[in-house]
Amino acid sequence: MTDWRVPLSVLDYGVEEAEAAQRVIERRWLSMGPEVLAFEQEFAAMQSARHAYAVSSATAALHLAIHAIGLKPGDEVIQPAINFVASANMTLLVGATPVFADICSLAEPTIDPEQVERLITPRTKAVIPMHYGGNLARMSELQELCKRHNLLLIEDSCHAIGARFHDARGRAPHGMMAGSIGDIGTFSFYANKNLACGEGGMLVTNRDDLAERIQMLRSHGMTRSSWERHHGRVGSYDIALPGFNYRLDELHAAIGRAQLAKLLPGNQRRRELLARYRDGLRDAERWTVVFADQLEHSSGHLMVVVADSTETRTKATQALREASIQTSMHYPSILEFSGFREHFTDVLELTHQFASRAITLPLHPGLRPDYVDEIASILRAI
Ligand SMILES: Cc1ncc(COP(=O)(O)O)c(C=O)c1O
């Protein structure tokens, strides 16, 4: 429900999601059970990952990842400041220190591996890149430097669900899924994501040593789930370590499965619309389309353009608002939030420029192509 003529994103919900919810209601099992197990198996198959754990949010997945790798006070984690704040918050909440690296460029707003390398100290334990808008960070370089410095690599893949990379320029190993390149990948099913359940997330890993720990940490440190006990497979449980309650419930998992079945065609439609935006803005001097040269590898989560100045951005958002077209901004720099700026005084020039000039435009599988053309022509007229 929205008052905008052209909203930023619209849920692709229909009879499939309603039937999924109905199935759970009829089964009368609400906590982690057969829907969660099936969702995890289907997700792991898409990712070609050995392990997938459904959780209550991507923030929970990041928190689990950070716990599972044993981060402690004094450890440093290098990450981008153009990001949703969850990685930085989770780093701080275990007492470790986020160290912010600049982005590669305004057209490629993912963490710059050269900067990462310069920021490594004996305290650095991990790097958390974020695949901005569904476009892969420079994973080959990040993987190589993490290996050389013995660092863990956690991918914030919240935007990049379903993105498989065939990258001629060696940005990532050929044909791998975003989230399954580093040690751990995290995904969000928040309401505006390509796979949306309202709340929810998934953590994937190919590392058996981390998997067992993550599974227990997700549910109080328990060795057995209540579904297994209900079915008489085991009589009791042990607590092997102190854990959280980050479980996903059956209703969200069932709806997640219905959404997963629509994900890849939805992403394909998003890419077609991205290409239409890019073509509509070709040669528009004031505008840079982010990742314009690799849209075919994107999950197509966001359509983002960078203006030649903050003033141009303001004019464009006003013109779009007058036409009842919703826009957003992904993201303000984390360094500029009041809770961060006192403690983090680094100046990241490209990050600052990006945060003051980027606009997110409407994008979802049901977006009408003529709206894309209209938005491009409004931007060209600025
Ligand atoms: C890049 C990124 N990381 C983390 C999160 C946190 O996800 P969640 O809301 O599922 O905790 C989000 C969600 O908006 C995100 O976009």
Ligand as a Chemical Component Dictionary entry (heavy atoms), coordinates in Angstrom:
data_LIG
# 
_chem_comp.id                   LIG 
_chem_comp.type                 NON-POLYMER 
_chem_comp.pdbx_formal_charge   0 
_chem_comp.three_letter_code    LIG 
# 
loop_
_chem_comp_atom.comp_id 
_chem_comp_atom.atom_id 
_chem_comp_atom.alt_atom_id 
_chem_comp_atom.type_symbol 
_chem_comp_atom.charge 
_chem_comp_atom.model_Cartn_x 
_chem_comp_atom.model_Cartn_y 
_chem_comp_atom.model_Cartn_z 
_chem_comp_atom.pdbx_ordinal 
LIG C1 C1 C 0 23.307 -4.671 3.142 1  
LIG C2 C2 C 0 22.440 -5.062 4.303 2  
LIG N1 N1 N 0 23.001 -5.660 5.373 3  
LIG C3 C3 C 0 22.266 -6.043 6.422 4  
LIG C4 C4 C 0 20.913 -5.813 6.479 5  
LIG C5 C5 C 0 20.126 -6.239 7.676 6  
LIG O1 O1 O 0 19.100 -7.111 7.329 7  
LIG P1 P1 P 0 17.890 -7.455 8.317 8  
LIG O2 O2 O 0 16.939 -6.328 8.270 9  
LIG O3 O3 O 0 17.320 -8.727 7.757 10 
LIG O4 O4 O 0 18.479 -7.649 9.671 11 
LIG C6 C6 C 0 20.281 -5.194 5.387 12 
LIG C7 C7 C 0 18.822 -4.951 5.413 13 
LIG O5 O5 O 0 18.289 -3.952 5.086 14 
LIG C8 C8 C 0 21.068 -4.803 4.280 15 
LIG O6 O6 O 0 20.505 -4.195 3.223 16 
# 
loop_
_chem_comp_bond.comp_id 
_chem_comp_bond.atom_id_1 
_chem_comp_bond.atom_id_2 
_chem_comp_bond.value_order 
_chem_comp_bond.pdbx_ordinal 
LIG C1 C2 SING 1  
LIG C2 N1 SING 2  
LIG C2 C8 DOUB 3  
LIG N1 C3 DOUB 4  
LIG C3 C4 SING 5  
LIG C4 C5 SING 6  
LIG C4 C6 DOUB 7  
LIG C5 O1 SING 8  
LIG O1 P1 SING 9  
LIG P1 O2 DOUB 10 
LIG P1 O3 SING 11 
LIG P1 O4 SING 12 
LIG C6 C7 SING 13 
LIG C6 C8 SING 14 
LIG C7 O5 DOUB 15 
LIG C8 O6 SING 16 
# 
